[in-house]
Amino acid sequence: MTPSEALEEARRAGATDRFYVTLHARDHRDGRNVHRADIRQALRTAKTAGLQENERWRIDGGRDLDGDDLTVIVVFDAGVVVVTVF
């Protein structure tokens, strides 16, 4: 998968609300007062996707519902799985 394909897939997942949030991501989400709708918005508005050494994709440039930056780390495994947020 290329970075542009990963970005498109992440945006599509945000637009259709078809992504899964792992327990680890839920813990981070709750601790940072980030809601599912914020993650959805960040995926929809993301600007870049970069493959990390651990084979996870860092989805950057997206904004949450308040307009704040929100980075989302995902894996593509039978869909989009949100691993963590920050």
The 8 nearest C-alpha neighbors of each residue, nearest first, counted from 0:
[[1, 4, 5, 2, 3, 50, 75, 6],
 [0, 2, 4, 3, 5, 6, 50, 49],
 [1, 3, 5, 48, 4, 49, 6, 0],
 [4, 2, 6, 5, 1, 7, 48, 47],
 [3, 5, 7, 1, 6, 2, 0, 8],
 [6, 4, 2, 8, 3, 7, 9, 1],
 [5, 7, 3, 9, 48, 4, 8, 2],
 [6, 8, 4, 10, 5, 9, 11, 3],
 [7, 9, 11, 5, 6, 10, 4, 12],
 [10, 8, 12, 6, 11, 7, 42, 5],
 [11, 9, 43, 13, 7, 42, 12, 8],
 [12, 10, 14, 8, 13, 9, 7, 15],
 [11, 13, 17, 9, 15, 10, 14, 16],
 [14, 12, 39, 43, 42, 16, 10, 11],
 [13, 15, 11, 12, 16, 43, 10, 39],
 [14, 16, 12, 17, 13, 11, 18, 10],
 [17, 15, 13, 12, 14, 18, 39, 11],
 [18, 16, 12, 15, 13, 19, 79, 78],
 [17, 19, 79, 80, 12, 16, 78, 20],
 [18, 20, 80, 81, 79, 21, 17, 78],
 [19, 21, 81, 80, 24, 25, 82, 18],
 [22, 20, 24, 23, 82, 81, 25, 19],
 [21, 23, 25, 24, 26, 20, 82, 27],
 [24, 22, 26, 21, 25, 83, 27, 82],
 [23, 25, 83, 27, 21, 82, 26, 22],
 [26, 24, 28, 22, 23, 27, 29, 21],
 [25, 27, 23, 29, 24, 28, 30, 22],
 [28, 26, 24, 30, 25, 29, 31, 23],
 [27, 29, 33, 25, 31, 26, 30, 24],
 [28, 30, 32, 26, 31, 27, 25, 33],
 [31, 29, 27, 28, 32, 26, 33, 25],
 [30, 32, 28, 29, 33, 27, 85, 26],
 [33, 31, 29, 30, 28, 34, 27, 37],
 [34, 32, 28, 31, 37, 29, 35, 38],
 [35, 33, 37, 36, 32, 28, 38, 29],
 [34, 36, 38, 37, 39, 33, 28, 20],
 [35, 37, 39, 34, 38, 40, 64, 63],
 [38, 36, 63, 40, 34, 35, 64, 39],
 [39, 37, 41, 35, 40, 36, 42, 63],
 [38, 40, 13, 36, 42, 37, 41, 35],
 [41, 39, 43, 37, 38, 42, 63, 44],
 [42, 40, 61, 62, 38, 63, 44, 43],
 [41, 43, 13, 10, 39, 45, 40, 44],
 [42, 44, 10, 13, 40, 41, 14, 45],
 [43, 45, 61, 41, 42, 40, 62, 46],
 [46, 61, 44, 60, 42, 59, 41, 43],
 [45, 47, 60, 59, 61, 44, 48, 6],
 [48, 46, 59, 58, 45, 6, 60, 49],
 [49, 47, 58, 6, 2, 57, 59, 5],
 [50, 48, 57, 56, 2, 51, 47, 58],
 [49, 51, 56, 55, 54, 57, 52, 48],
 [52, 50, 53, 54, 55, 56, 49, 57],
 [51, 53, 54, 50, 55, 56, 49, 57],
 [52, 54, 51, 55, 50, 56, 74, 57],
 [55, 53, 52, 51, 50, 56, 74, 73],
 [56, 54, 74, 51, 53, 73, 50, 72],
 [55, 57, 50, 73, 49, 72, 51, 74],
 [56, 58, 72, 49, 48, 71, 59, 50],
 [57, 59, 48, 71, 70, 47, 72, 56],
 [60, 58, 70, 47, 45, 61, 46, 57],
 [59, 61, 46, 45, 47, 68, 62, 70],
 [62, 60, 45, 41, 44, 59, 69, 68],
 [61, 63, 68, 41, 66, 67, 69, 44],
 [62, 64, 37, 41, 66, 65, 67, 40],
 [63, 65, 37, 66, 40, 62, 36, 67],
 [66, 64, 63, 67, 62, 37, 68, 40],
 [67, 65, 62, 63, 64, 68, 61, 69],
 [66, 68, 62, 63, 65, 69, 64, 61],
 [69, 67, 62, 61, 63, 66, 60, 70],
 [68, 70, 62, 61, 85, 63, 41, 67],
 [71, 69, 59, 85, 84, 58, 61, 68],
 [70, 72, 84, 58, 57, 83, 73, 69],
 [73, 71, 57, 83, 82, 56, 81, 58],
 [74, 72, 81, 56, 82, 80, 55, 71],
 [73, 75, 55, 80, 56, 76, 79, 81],
 [74, 76, 79, 78, 80, 77, 73, 55],
 [77, 75, 78, 74, 79, 80, 73, 19],
 [78, 76, 75, 79, 80, 74, 18, 19],
 [79, 77, 76, 75, 80, 18, 17, 12],
 [80, 78, 18, 75, 74, 19, 76, 81],
 [79, 81, 19, 74, 73, 18, 20, 82],
 [82, 80, 73, 20, 83, 19, 72, 21],
 [81, 83, 73, 24, 72, 21, 80, 20],
 [84, 82, 24, 72, 81, 71, 23, 27],
 [85, 83, 71, 70, 72, 24, 27, 28],
 [84, 70, 69, 71, 83, 27, 31, 28]]
